[in-house]
């Protein structure tokens, strides 16, 4: 969109050429697109499609999808566990913790041992 486009493209290509990636990794293209005229928008769309194809062919798409789902499950699990723990912390237990009659780690061990015994 300006006279400095070639200079900017060259600069970005130089910067990205310094990126050390493992063999077979996606090499990010630098594409100058004119936002006013749409010139080279087709090249940008093609590069996006190429990237998606590369991600799927390399297995990275599936790996990231699994990792995303794993992260989501862990977040929901953590949230539910915290809700259950909060509901189980009795006021008298909180008093013992506040008065330092027990320490937080010993209290946690006690809760976890009770949980294990109740499952047997």
DSSP file (Angstrom, degrees, kcal/mol; ACC not computed):
  #  RESIDUE AA STRUCTURE BP1 BP2  ACC     N-H-->O    O-->H-N    N-H-->O    O-->H-N    TCO  KAPPA ALPHA  PHI   PSI    X-CA   Y-CA   Z-CA
    1    1 A X              0   0    0      0, 0.0     2,-0.3     0, 0.0    33,-0.1   0.000 360.0 360.0 360.0   3.1    0.0    0.0    0.0
    2    2 A X    >   -     0   0    0      1,-0.0     3,-1.4     0, 0.0     4,-0.2  -0.917 360.0 -99.0-147.5 174.0    3.0    2.3   -0.1
    3    3 A X  T 3  S+     0   0    0     -2,-0.3     3,-0.4     1,-0.3     4,-0.3   0.700 117.0  64.3 -67.9 -18.0    6.3    2.9   -1.9
    4    4 A X  T 3>  +     0   0    0      1,-0.2     4,-2.6     2,-0.1    -1,-0.3   0.327  70.0 104.4 -88.9   8.0    8.1    1.1    0.9
    5    5 A X  H <> S+     0   0    0     -3,-1.4     4,-2.9     1,-0.2     5,-0.2   0.926  79.3  48.3 -57.7 -49.7    6.4   -2.3    0.2
    6    6 A X  H  > S+     0   0    0     -3,-0.4     4,-2.3     1,-0.2    -1,-0.2   0.888 112.7  49.8 -59.7 -39.3    9.4   -3.9   -1.4
    7    7 A X  H  > S+     0   0    0     -4,-0.3     4,-2.3     2,-0.2    -1,-0.2   0.921 112.5  46.6 -64.9 -44.4   11.6   -2.8    1.4
    8    8 A X  H  X S+     0   0    0     -4,-2.6     4,-2.6     2,-0.2    -2,-0.2   0.912 111.7  50.6 -65.7 -43.0    9.2   -4.1    4.0
    9    9 A X  H  X S+     0   0    0     -4,-2.9     4,-2.5     1,-0.2     5,-0.2   0.928 111.6  48.6 -60.8 -45.4    8.8   -7.5    2.2
   10   10 A X  H  X S+     0   0    0     -4,-2.3     4,-2.2    -5,-0.2    -1,-0.2   0.903 110.6  50.9 -60.8 -42.3   12.6   -7.8    2.0
   11   11 A X  H  X S+     0   0    0     -4,-2.3     4,-2.6     2,-0.2    -2,-0.2   0.939 112.1  46.1 -61.6 -48.3   13.0   -7.0    5.7
   12   12 A X  H  X S+     0   0    0     -4,-2.6     4,-2.9     1,-0.2     5,-0.2   0.896 111.1  52.1 -64.1 -40.4   10.4   -9.6    6.7
   13   13 A X  H  X S+     0   0    0     -4,-2.5     4,-1.7    -5,-0.2    -1,-0.2   0.914 111.2  48.6 -60.9 -41.4   11.9  -12.3    4.4
   14   14 A X  H  X S+     0   0    0     -4,-2.2     4,-0.7    -5,-0.2    -2,-0.2   0.939 112.4  47.4 -62.8 -48.0   15.3  -11.6    6.0
   15   15 A X  H >< S+     0   0    0     -4,-2.6     3,-1.1     1,-0.2     4,-0.3   0.933 113.8  47.1 -59.8 -47.5   13.9  -11.8    9.5
   16   16 A X  H >< S+     0   0    0     -4,-2.9     3,-1.1     1,-0.3    -1,-0.2   0.770 101.9  64.7 -69.3 -24.9   12.0  -15.1    8.8
   17   17 A X  H 3< S+     0   0    0     -4,-1.7    -1,-0.3     1,-0.2    -2,-0.2   0.736  96.1  59.6 -69.1 -20.0   15.1  -16.6    7.1
   18   18 A X  T << S+     0   0    0     -3,-1.1     2,-0.5    -4,-0.7    -1,-0.2   0.591  78.8 107.8 -81.5 -11.6   16.8  -16.5   10.5
   19   19 A X    <   -     0   0    0     -3,-1.1     2,-0.7    -4,-0.3    -3,-0.0  -0.560  64.6-146.7 -71.8 117.6   14.1  -18.7   12.1
   20   20 A X        +     0   0    0     -2,-0.5     2,-0.3     0, 0.0    -2,-0.1  -0.782  27.6 170.4 -90.2 115.3   15.7  -22.1   12.7
   21   21 A X        -     0   0    0     -2,-0.7     3,-0.1     4,-0.1     6,-0.0  -0.866  36.2 -97.7-123.4 157.4   13.0  -24.8   12.2
   22   22 A X    >   -     0   0    0     -2,-0.3     3,-2.0     1,-0.2    -1,-0.1  -0.281  57.6 -76.4 -69.7 160.7   13.2  -28.5   12.1
   23   23 A X  T 3  S+     0   0    0      1,-0.3    -1,-0.2    -2,-0.0     3,-0.1  -0.300 119.0  21.4 -58.5 134.7   13.3  -30.2    8.7
   24   24 A X  T 3  S+     0   0    0      1,-0.3    -1,-0.3    -3,-0.1     3,-0.1   0.397  89.4 139.5  87.9  -3.1    9.9  -30.4    7.0
   25   25 A X    <   -     0   0    0     -3,-2.0    -1,-0.3     1,-0.1     2,-0.2  -0.356  65.2 -87.1 -72.6 156.2    8.5  -27.4    9.0
   26   26 A X        -     0   0    0     -3,-0.1     2,-0.7     1,-0.1    -1,-0.1  -0.416  35.4-143.4 -63.1 129.8    6.3  -24.9    7.3
   27   27 A X        -     0   0    0     -2,-0.2     2,-0.3    -3,-0.1    -1,-0.1  -0.883  21.0-131.4 -98.0 112.7    8.3  -22.1    5.7
   28   28 A X        -     0   0    0     -2,-0.7     2,-0.1   -12,-0.1   -12,-0.0  -0.466  19.1-143.9 -70.1 121.3    6.3  -18.9    6.2
   29   29 A X        -     0   0    0     -2,-0.3     2,-0.6    18,-0.1    -1,-0.1  -0.470   4.7-136.4 -81.3 157.2    5.9  -16.9    3.0
   30   30 A X        -     0   0    0     -2,-0.1     2,-0.5     2,-0.0   -17,-0.0  -0.971  26.7-179.2-112.7 119.2    5.8  -13.1    2.9
   31   31 A X        -     0   0    0     -2,-0.6     2,-0.6     2,-0.0    -2,-0.0  -0.976  21.0-144.3-125.5 123.5    3.1  -11.8    0.6
   32   32 A X        -     0   0    0     -2,-0.5     2,-0.4     2,-0.0    12,-0.1  -0.776  22.9-173.9 -87.5 119.8    2.5   -8.2   -0.1
   33   33 A X        -     0   0    0     -2,-0.6     2,-0.8     8,-0.1     7,-0.2  -0.951  22.7-134.9-117.6 133.0   -1.3   -7.6   -0.5
   34   34 A X     >  -     0   0    0      5,-2.3     4,-2.4    -2,-0.4     5,-0.2  -0.779  13.1-162.9 -87.5 113.6   -2.8   -4.3   -1.5
   35   35 A X  T  4 S+     0   0    0     -2,-0.8    -1,-0.2     1,-0.2     0, 0.0   0.698  86.3  49.9 -72.5 -18.1   -5.7   -3.7    0.8
   36   36 A X  T  4 S+     0   0    0      1,-0.1    -1,-0.2     3,-0.1    -2,-0.0   0.906 125.0  22.8 -84.6 -46.3   -7.2   -1.1   -1.5
   37   37 A X  T  4 S-     0   0    0      2,-0.1    -2,-0.2     0, 0.0     3,-0.1   0.680  96.0-126.7 -95.9 -18.6   -7.1   -2.9   -4.8
   38   38 A X    ><  +     0   0    0     -4,-2.4     3,-2.3     1,-0.3     4,-0.4   0.495  48.6 165.0  83.9   2.7   -7.0   -6.5   -3.5
   39   39 A X  T 3   +     0   0    0      1,-0.3    -5,-2.3    -5,-0.2    -1,-0.3  -0.330  67.9  10.5 -57.7 131.4   -3.9   -7.1   -5.6
   40   40 A X  T 3> S+     0   0    0     -7,-0.2     4,-1.7    -3,-0.1    -1,-0.3   0.467  88.1 122.9  75.7   6.5   -2.2  -10.4   -4.5
   41   41 A X  H <> S+     0   0    0     -3,-2.3     4,-2.5     1,-0.2     5,-0.2   0.877  72.5  57.1 -62.1 -35.6   -5.2  -11.4   -2.3
   42   42 A X  H  > S+     0   0    0     -4,-0.4     4,-2.4     1,-0.2    -1,-0.2   0.877 104.2  51.8 -61.5 -38.1   -5.4  -14.6   -4.3
   43   43 A X  H  > S+     0   0    0      2,-0.2     4,-2.2     1,-0.2    -1,-0.2   0.885 109.4  50.1 -65.4 -38.5   -1.8  -15.4   -3.4
   44   44 A X  H  X S+     0   0    0     -4,-1.7     4,-2.2     2,-0.2    -2,-0.2   0.933 111.0  47.9 -65.3 -45.7   -2.6  -14.9    0.2
   45   45 A X  H  X S+     0   0    0     -4,-2.5     4,-2.4     1,-0.2    -2,-0.2   0.905 111.5  51.0 -61.6 -41.9   -5.6  -17.2    0.1
   46   46 A X  H  X S+     0   0    0     -4,-2.4     4,-2.6     1,-0.2    -1,-0.2   0.897 109.3  50.7 -62.6 -40.4   -3.5  -19.8   -1.7
   47   47 A X  H  X S+     0   0    0     -4,-2.2     4,-2.4     2,-0.2    -2,-0.2   0.886 109.4  50.6 -65.8 -38.4   -0.8  -19.6    0.9
   48   48 A X  H  X S+     0   0    0     -4,-2.2     4,-2.2     2,-0.2    -2,-0.2   0.922 112.1  47.3 -64.2 -43.7   -3.4  -20.0    3.7
   49   49 A X  H  X S+     0   0    0     -4,-2.4     4,-2.4     2,-0.2    -2,-0.2   0.902 111.2  51.4 -63.1 -41.6   -4.7  -23.1    1.9
   50   50 A X  H  X S+     0   0    0     -4,-2.6     4,-2.7     1,-0.2    -2,-0.2   0.900 109.2  51.1 -61.5 -41.0   -1.2  -24.4    1.4
   51   51 A X  H  X S+     0   0    0     -4,-2.4     4,-2.7     2,-0.2    -2,-0.2   0.925 109.6  48.9 -64.0 -44.6   -0.5  -24.0    5.1
   52   52 A X  H  X S+     0   0    0     -4,-2.2     4,-2.3     2,-0.2    -2,-0.2   0.929 112.5  48.6 -60.0 -44.8   -3.7  -25.8    6.1
   53   53 A X  H  X S+     0   0    0     -4,-2.4     4,-3.0     1,-0.2     5,-0.2   0.922 111.7  49.6 -61.5 -44.6   -2.7  -28.7    3.7
   54   54 A X  H  X S+     0   0    0     -4,-2.7     4,-2.4     1,-0.2     6,-0.3   0.919 110.1  50.9 -60.0 -45.0    0.8  -28.8    5.2
   55   55 A X  H  X>S+     0   0    0     -4,-2.7     6,-2.3     1,-0.2     5,-0.7   0.906 114.8  42.9 -61.0 -42.4   -0.6  -28.9    8.7
   56   56 A X  H ><5S+     0   0    0     -4,-2.3     3,-0.7     4,-0.2    -2,-0.2   0.922 114.9  48.6 -71.0 -44.4   -2.9  -31.8    7.9
   57   57 A X  H 3<5S+     0   0    0     -4,-3.0    -2,-0.2     1,-0.2    -1,-0.2   0.847 112.7  48.6 -64.7 -34.3   -0.3  -33.7    5.8
   58   58 A X  H 3<5S-     0   0    0     -4,-2.4    -1,-0.2    -5,-0.2    -2,-0.2   0.604 110.5-119.5 -82.7 -11.3    2.3  -33.4    8.6
   59   59 A X  T <X5S+     0   0    0     -3,-0.7     4,-2.3    -4,-0.6    -3,-0.2   0.363  84.7 115.4  88.0  -6.0    0.0  -34.5   11.4
   60   60 A X  H  >< +     0   0    0     -5,-0.7     4,-2.8    -6,-0.3     5,-0.3   0.864  69.9  57.6 -65.7 -36.0    0.4  -31.2   13.1
   61   61 A X  H  > S+     0   0    0     -6,-2.3     4,-2.3     1,-0.2    -1,-0.2   0.948 110.8  42.5 -57.7 -50.8   -3.2  -30.3   12.6
   62   62 A X  H  > S+     0   0    0     -7,-0.3     4,-2.6     2,-0.2    -2,-0.2   0.899 113.6  52.3 -64.7 -42.0   -4.3  -33.4   14.5
   63   63 A X  H  X S+     0   0    0     -4,-2.3     4,-2.4     1,-0.2    -2,-0.2   0.926 112.6  44.4 -61.0 -45.2   -1.7  -33.0   17.2
   64   64 A X  H  X S+     0   0    0     -4,-2.8     4,-2.4     2,-0.2    -1,-0.2   0.871 111.6  53.6 -68.3 -35.9   -2.8  -29.4   17.9
   65   65 A X  H  X S+     0   0    0     -4,-2.3     4,-2.3    -5,-0.3    -2,-0.2   0.939 111.1  45.8 -62.7 -46.4   -6.4  -30.4   17.8
   66   66 A X  H  X S+     0   0    0     -4,-2.6     4,-2.9     1,-0.2    -2,-0.2   0.915 112.9  50.2 -61.6 -43.8   -5.8  -33.1   20.4
   67   67 A X  H  X S+     0   0    0     -4,-2.4     4,-2.5     1,-0.2    -1,-0.2   0.887 109.8  51.1 -63.6 -38.5   -3.7  -30.8   22.6
   68   68 A X  H  X S+     0   0    0     -4,-2.4     4,-2.3     2,-0.2    -1,-0.2   0.915 112.4  45.4 -64.1 -43.8   -6.5  -28.2   22.4
   69   69 A X  H  X S+     0   0    0     -4,-2.3     4,-2.8     2,-0.2     5,-0.2   0.913 112.0  52.2 -66.7 -41.7   -9.1  -30.7   23.5
   70   70 A X  H  X S+     0   0    0     -4,-2.9     4,-2.6     1,-0.2    -2,-0.2   0.925 110.8  47.9 -58.9 -44.9   -6.8  -32.0   26.3
   71   71 A X  H  X S+     0   0    0     -4,-2.5     4,-2.4     2,-0.2    -1,-0.2   0.913 111.7  49.7 -62.7 -43.3   -6.3  -28.4   27.5
   72   72 A X  H  X S+     0   0    0     -4,-2.3     4,-2.4     2,-0.2    -2,-0.2   0.923 111.7  48.0 -62.5 -44.6  -10.1  -27.7   27.4
   73   73 A X  H  X S+     0   0    0     -4,-2.8     4,-2.8     1,-0.2     5,-0.2   0.917 111.4  50.8 -62.4 -43.4  -10.8  -31.0   29.4
   74   74 A X  H  X S+     0   0    0     -4,-2.6     4,-2.8    -5,-0.2    -1,-0.2   0.900 109.8  50.4 -62.2 -40.0   -8.2  -30.2   31.9
   75   75 A X  H  X S+     0   0    0     -4,-2.4     4,-2.3     2,-0.2    -2,-0.2   0.935 113.8  43.7 -63.9 -46.0   -9.6  -26.7   32.5
   76   76 A X  H  X S+     0   0    0     -4,-2.4     4,-2.5     2,-0.2    -2,-0.2   0.902 114.5  50.5 -65.7 -39.8  -13.1  -27.9   33.0
   77   77 A X  H  X S+     0   0    0     -4,-2.8     4,-2.9     2,-0.2     5,-0.2   0.926 110.6  49.1 -62.6 -45.3  -11.9  -30.8   35.2
   78   78 A X  H  X S+     0   0    0     -4,-2.8     4,-2.5    -5,-0.2    -1,-0.2   0.916 111.2  50.4 -59.5 -43.9   -9.9  -28.3   37.3
   79   79 A X  H  X S+     0   0    0     -4,-2.3     4,-2.0    -5,-0.2    -2,-0.2   0.932 113.0  45.2 -60.5 -47.3  -12.9  -26.0   37.6
   80   80 A X  H  X S+     0   0    0     -4,-2.5     4,-2.3     2,-0.2    -2,-0.2   0.909 112.6  50.9 -64.8 -42.4  -15.2  -28.9   38.7
   81   81 A X  H  X S+     0   0    0     -4,-2.9     4,-2.8     1,-0.2     5,-0.2   0.912 109.8  50.1 -62.8 -41.9  -12.6  -30.3   41.2
   82   82 A X  H  X S+     0   0    0     -4,-2.5     4,-2.8    -5,-0.2    -1,-0.2   0.891 109.2  51.9 -64.0 -38.3  -12.2  -26.9   42.7
   83   83 A X  H  X S+     0   0    0     -4,-2.0     4,-1.9     2,-0.2    -2,-0.2   0.927 112.5  45.9 -61.8 -43.8  -15.9  -26.5   43.1
   84   84 A X  H  X S+     0   0    0     -4,-2.3     4,-1.3     2,-0.2    -2,-0.2   0.903 113.8  48.1 -66.8 -41.1  -16.1  -29.9   44.8
   85   85 A X  H >X S+     0   0    0     -4,-2.8     4,-1.5     1,-0.2     3,-0.5   0.930 110.1  51.9 -65.5 -44.5  -13.2  -29.1   47.1
   86   86 A X  H 3< S+     0   0    0     -4,-2.8     3,-0.3     1,-0.3    -1,-0.2   0.895 109.1  51.0 -57.7 -39.9  -14.6  -25.7   48.0
   87   87 A X  H 3< S+     0   0    0     -4,-1.9    -1,-0.3     1,-0.2    -2,-0.2   0.786 111.4  48.8 -68.5 -26.5  -17.9  -27.4   49.0
   88   88 A X  H << S+     0   0    0     -4,-1.3     2,-0.9    -3,-0.5    -1,-0.2   0.662  81.2 101.7 -90.4 -17.2  -16.1  -29.9   51.2
   89   89 A X     <  -     0   0    0     -4,-1.5     2,-0.1    -3,-0.3    -4,-0.0  -0.561  67.8-149.0 -72.2 108.7  -13.9  -27.5   53.1
   90   90 A X     >  -     0   0    0     -2,-0.9     4,-2.2     1,-0.1     5,-0.2  -0.401  18.8-119.2 -78.8 154.7  -15.8  -27.3   56.4
   91   91 A X  H  > S+     0   0    0      1,-0.2     4,-2.2     2,-0.2     5,-0.1   0.883 115.7  53.2 -60.6 -38.4  -15.8  -24.2   58.5
   92   92 A X  H  > S+     0   0    0      1,-0.2     4,-1.9     2,-0.2    -1,-0.2   0.861 108.0  51.2 -67.9 -31.8  -14.2  -26.1   61.4
   93   93 A X  H  > S+     0   0    0      2,-0.2     4,-2.2     1,-0.2    -1,-0.2   0.907 108.3  51.9 -66.2 -40.6  -11.4  -27.2   59.1
   94   94 A X  H  X S+     0   0    0     -4,-2.2     4,-2.9     1,-0.2    -2,-0.2   0.893 107.1  53.3 -62.5 -39.5  -10.9  -23.6   58.0
   95   95 A X  H  X S+     0   0    0     -4,-2.2     4,-2.6     2,-0.2     6,-0.2   0.920 107.9  50.1 -61.0 -43.6  -10.6  -22.6   61.7
   96   96 A X  H  <>S+     0   0    0     -4,-1.9     5,-2.6     1,-0.2     6,-1.1   0.897 112.8  47.3 -61.6 -40.0   -7.9  -25.3   62.2
   97   97 A X  H ><5S+     0   0    0     -4,-2.2     3,-1.0     3,-0.2    -2,-0.2   0.916 112.7  48.2 -67.0 -42.9   -6.1  -24.0   59.2
   98   98 A X  H 3<5S+     0   0    0     -4,-2.9    -2,-0.2     1,-0.2    -1,-0.2   0.880 113.3  47.3 -64.8 -37.8   -6.4  -20.3   60.3
   99   99 A X  T 3<5S-     0   0    0     -4,-2.6    -1,-0.2    -5,-0.2    -2,-0.2   0.408 112.4-121.5 -85.0   3.3   -5.2  -21.2   63.8
  100  100 A X  T < 5S+     0   0    0     -3,-1.0    -3,-0.2    -4,-0.2    -4,-0.1   0.787  72.4 134.4  60.6  30.5   -2.3  -23.2   62.4
  101  101 A X  S   <S+     0   0    0     -5,-2.6     2,-0.3    -6,-0.2    -4,-0.2   0.695  81.2  15.8 -77.3 -19.8   -3.5  -26.4   64.1
  102  102 A X  S    S-     0   0    0     -6,-1.1     2,-0.3    -9,-0.1    -2,-0.2  -0.979  82.9-124.5-145.1 155.2   -2.9  -28.0   60.8
  103  103 A X     >  -     0   0    0     -2,-0.3     4,-2.3    -3,-0.1     5,-0.2  -0.694  28.0-111.4-101.3 158.7   -1.0  -27.0   57.7
  104  104 A X  H  > S+     0   0    0     -2,-0.3     4,-2.4     1,-0.2     5,-0.2   0.855 115.2  51.0 -56.8 -39.7   -2.5  -26.8   54.2
  105  105 A X  H  > S+     0   0    0      2,-0.2     4,-2.5     1,-0.2    -1,-0.2   0.912 111.0  47.5 -67.8 -41.0   -0.5  -29.8   52.8
  106  106 A X  H  > S+     0   0    0      2,-0.2     4,-2.1     1,-0.2    -1,-0.2   0.890 112.0  51.5 -65.0 -37.9   -1.4  -32.1   55.7
  107  107 A X  H  X S+     0   0    0     -4,-2.3     4,-2.3     2,-0.2    -2,-0.2   0.917 109.6  48.9 -63.9 -43.3   -5.1  -31.0   55.3
  108  108 A X  H  X S+     0   0    0     -4,-2.4     4,-2.7     1,-0.2     5,-0.2   0.922 110.4  51.0 -62.2 -44.5   -4.9  -31.8   51.5
  109  109 A X  H  X S+     0   0    0     -4,-2.5     4,-2.4     1,-0.2    -1,-0.2   0.893 109.5  51.7 -59.8 -39.0   -3.4  -35.2   52.3
  110  110 A X  H  X S+     0   0    0     -4,-2.1     4,-2.2     2,-0.2    -1,-0.2   0.923 110.7  47.1 -63.7 -44.9   -6.2  -35.9   54.8
  111  111 A X  H  X S+     0   0    0     -4,-2.3     4,-2.1     1,-0.2    -2,-0.2   0.927 113.2  48.5 -63.4 -44.8   -8.9  -35.0   52.2
  112  112 A X  H  X S+     0   0    0     -4,-2.7     4,-2.2     1,-0.2    -2,-0.2   0.881 110.4  50.9 -66.0 -38.2   -7.2  -37.2   49.5
  113  113 A X  H  X S+     0   0    0     -4,-2.4     4,-2.4    -5,-0.2    -1,-0.2   0.903 109.3  51.0 -65.6 -40.4   -6.9  -40.2   51.9
  114  114 A X  H  X S+     0   0    0     -4,-2.2     4,-2.2     1,-0.2    -2,-0.2   0.919 109.9  50.8 -60.4 -42.9  -10.6  -39.9   52.9
  115  115 A X  H  X S+     0   0    0     -4,-2.1     4,-0.9     1,-0.2    -2,-0.2   0.909 110.8  47.9 -62.4 -43.6  -11.5  -39.9   49.2
  116  116 A X  H >X S+     0   0    0     -4,-2.2     4,-0.6     1,-0.2     3,-0.6   0.901 112.0  49.4 -65.4 -41.3   -9.4  -43.0   48.5
  117  117 A X  H >< S+     0   0    0     -4,-2.4     3,-0.9     1,-0.2    -1,-0.2   0.883 107.1  55.1 -65.6 -37.7  -10.9  -44.9   51.4
  118  118 A X  H 3< S+     0   0    0     -4,-2.2    -1,-0.2     1,-0.2    -2,-0.2   0.709 103.5  56.3 -71.0 -18.5  -14.4  -44.0   50.4
  119  119 A X  H <<        0   0    0     -4,-0.9    -1,-0.2    -3,-0.6    -2,-0.2   0.645 360.0 360.0 -85.7 -14.7  -13.8  -45.5   46.9
  120  120 A X    <<        0   0    0     -3,-0.9    -1,-0.2    -4,-0.6    -2,-0.1   0.477 360.0 360.0 -75.9 360.0  -12.8  -49.0   48.3
